[in-house]
Amino acid sequence: MIAQDIIIRPIITEKSMLGATEKKYTFEVAKTAGKVEIAKAVEELFKVNVKKVNTLNVRGRLRRQGRYEGYTKSWKKAIVTLTEDSKTIEFFEGMM
């Protein structure tokens, strides 16, 4: 897989923006990607040094629209921590 296939999108929430001040960034990633692949993809895309990667699988939630119901898609979330000497990711700086 190439880096663009591994990192799907950044997660922009209030909680994830608080983590950005501590150099912790949150991304939606491919379900098949491992921690090492995620770290290499973030280093390649954003030119930063990754210290640690935490991952978790998010289950789909039950949603209803009138009498019809179904589940949202399941996805994988990665919280990437950068090293202290690494630069920040510019994309998240405009959000804070």
Phi, psi and omega in degrees: 000145175268166187300324181292335177280335182279310180272111183275308180198155173281151177262116183250093176228170180298318181292319180290331177289330174294325177290334181294335177291337177260017182062039173244121183240143185247134181225151165272131184234169178295142184295334182269355184282140176265174183296320180294318179296320179295316180298316180295322180294318179294319178297321181289316185287318189251359178056052180232171177254124183266131177268315188206151177229126173249136180236154173207147178267128181258121180285151175291146182257149178287127178232146179237145173226095185069235180268358180263142178221154179193181182250144171287166184286150173276148182210171183244135181247140177234131175253115186255125177256130180266160177288162182295324182276357180282150175283163180279166177273121187296330182301321183278343182294325179289341182276333186283000000 
